Amino acid sequence: MRLLDPTGVAALANALPDRYSSLAMTAAYTGMRWGELAGLRQVDLDLARRRLTIRRTLVEATGHTPQLCPPKSKASERSIALPRFVAETLALHIEAYPPVGDMVWTTEQGALLRRGSFGRIWRKAVAESVGPPCRIHDLRHTHAAWLIADGE
């Protein structure tokens, strides 16, 4: 497990292609899982109120077409408050990369963002910024560590 500080998160986000930098910021400052990030739709965002709601997750089962499904449990369906700068980052992302099929993050071709194809992009950005090892899931742990440090 790798924990980053805010400077490391910013460096990693800046090393990613522009269309994915907001994904890293959102992951670190919300603690969302990969499937929740990849399954986030524009309808799940209320940027004026700085909130997002987890209603779907992208499920990638070996040998099957990826599908948007409800989260595994009722507890996984939740609303998350966004820091102002993350809401602003998401607004800029949506303006620059209008959602395809309502999906916030897609490939350049407009397809669902798959873990495997994003992994190559992620590893390159990690190598250019914070250095390995650093998995996308480490941003979830980073968020949890920040909450604990703040007494949550």
Secondary structure, DSSP 8 states (H G I E B T S, - for coil): -----HHHHHHHHHHS-HHHHHHHHHHHHH---HHHHHT-BGGGEETTTTEEEE--EEE--TTS--EEE--SSGGGSEEEE--HHHHHHHHHHHHHS--BTTBSSB-TTS-B--HHHHHHHHHHHHHHTT-S---THHHHHHHHHHHHHTT-
